[in-house]
Amino acid sequence: MLSDAPFPLDQFSAIVRTAILKEFGGRCPTIREVARIPDTYWLSTPGIGSSTVEKIHSLAKVSPQRTRPPSPDQLSYAELTDAELLDHLEALRDELDHIRDALKIRMAKQA
C-alpha cells in the first residue's frame, strides 16, 4: 500500500524539486500521488531522467512496473481480481490525464 505521507522532496536537486512541485501546482505531493505518475510522463518532463525515476521508485518503495500499466501481452485480464482491474483502470486514466495535460501545454505553446 502506498503512503499518504509527504513525498521527500529534500532528497532531490532543486531542478527536480521544481519539476515535481510544478506537476502538483506548487504543493508538496504525497508518496502515493508521485508513484501514480507514469514513468513515461516523468521521463518527458524537463529535468527528470531515468536515474531520477529510479530514485522516485526507491523512495516510494514501488517497483517500476507499478507506475507503468502492463501491456496487454504481459497481462491476462481474466486472471486479475476486481481490485487489480480497478487499479489498472485508474493507472490508465491517470496516464491519459497526463497525456492530455501535456498536449494542452504543447498546443498552447504553438498558438
VENRANOR-V380641 format. One record per residue. N is the residue number from 0. RES is the residue in one letter. PHI is phi in radians with two decimals (* if undefined). Layout:
n,res,phi
N,RES,PHI
N,RES,PHI
This chain:
n,res,phi
0,M,*
1,L,-1.43
2,S,-1.53
3,D,-1.66
4,A,-1.26
5,P,-1.06
6,F,-1.23
7,P,-1.34
8,L,-1.07
9,D,-1.14
10,Q,-1.47
11,F,-2.11
12,S,-1.18
13,A,-1.05
14,I,-1.11
15,V,-1.20
16,R,-1.00
17,T,-1.08
18,A,-1.11
19,I,-1.18
20,L,-1.08
21,K,-1.07
22,E,-1.05
23,F,-1.91
24,G,1.12
25,G,1.58
26,R,-1.72
27,C,-1.32
28,P,-1.39
29,T,-1.49
30,I,-1.04
31,R,-1.02
32,E,-1.10
33,V,-1.16
34,A,-1.16
35,R,-1.38
36,I,-1.29
37,P,-1.12
38,D,-0.97
39,T,-1.05
40,Y,-1.22
41,W,-1.01
42,L,-1.17
43,S,-1.57
44,T,-1.56
45,P,-0.99
46,G,1.60
47,I,-2.09
48,G,-2.06
49,S,-1.12
50,S,-1.18
51,T,-1.19
52,V,-1.10
53,E,-1.08
54,K,-1.17
55,I,-1.04
56,H,-1.05
57,S,-1.09
58,L,-1.26
59,A,-1.48
60,K,0.99
61,V,-2.18
62,S,-1.40
63,P,-0.95
64,Q,-1.23
65,R,-1.13
66,T,-1.68
67,R,-1.97
68,P,-1.06
69,P,-1.15
70,S,-1.33
71,P,-0.99
72,D,-1.30
73,Q,-1.70
74,L,-2.43
75,S,-1.82
76,Y,-1.05
77,A,-1.13
78,E,-1.55
79,L,-1.52
80,T,-1.34
81,D,-1.03
82,A,-1.10
83,E,-1.15
84,L,-1.12
85,L,-1.14
86,D,-1.07
87,H,-1.13
88,L,-1.07
89,E,-1.08
90,A,-1.11
91,L,-1.14
92,R,-1.12
93,D,-1.05
94,E,-1.11
95,L,-1.09
96,D,-1.06
97,H,-1.19
98,I,-1.14
99,R,-1.04
100,D,-1.07
101,A,-1.11
102,L,-1.15
103,K,-1.05
104,I,-1.12
105,R,-1.09
106,M,-1.17
107,A,-1.16
108,K,-1.20
109,Q,-1.42
110,A,-1.31
